[in-house]
Amino acid sequence: MQMRSILCAAALALSTFALAQSPCSEYWKSAPRASDVRFKVNGQSKGASVQVGIPTELNIIIYKGQDYRISFVYDEKIIGDHVVARIIEKVRQPKAGKPGAKPGFEDVTKVIWDNQDHDMVDAVEFTATSTKRIAVEITAPGVPEDPKNAKKGTKANDIGCIGILIEHMPTPVVGF
């Protein structure tokens, strides 16, 4: 009888875990791969459900001596025909404080790349010149609501899937 209770509890836990998996978690796998076959899929690639208009971040580590390709794929029916994407460097620096006060630290952010400056492209390639912590920030604009379909008291879908495919390869040695 006790064994049956344990098995039932295990089955319940597994079914709860399976239901908790987001249908968006594997969305990154549908992103187009790099044309250069030397790029390999990076384990930091992720998919998630995001809310329209709310920025969301994927924090990753990039390593010196690697080329990276980061691309975005999304559910256009909900997210819209593009996403706003930025790559942000995060650096931990000492916080300026009063003399004699206990020193603290703060994260300082610097935008390295913004697709709004590059025709809203869905991919970027770059070389990491040093190992650093960065964030890939995505904001989904959403699909403009059709006034004919808007009904009083109803809300349009505002949560959709986004995938971030990260690929990497050793930086090729070229030149003299």
Summary of the structure (lengths in Angstrom):
residues: 176
radius of gyration: 21.4
end to end distance: 74.9
largest distance: 74.9
contacts: 446
relative contact order: 0.30
helix: 17%
strand: 40%
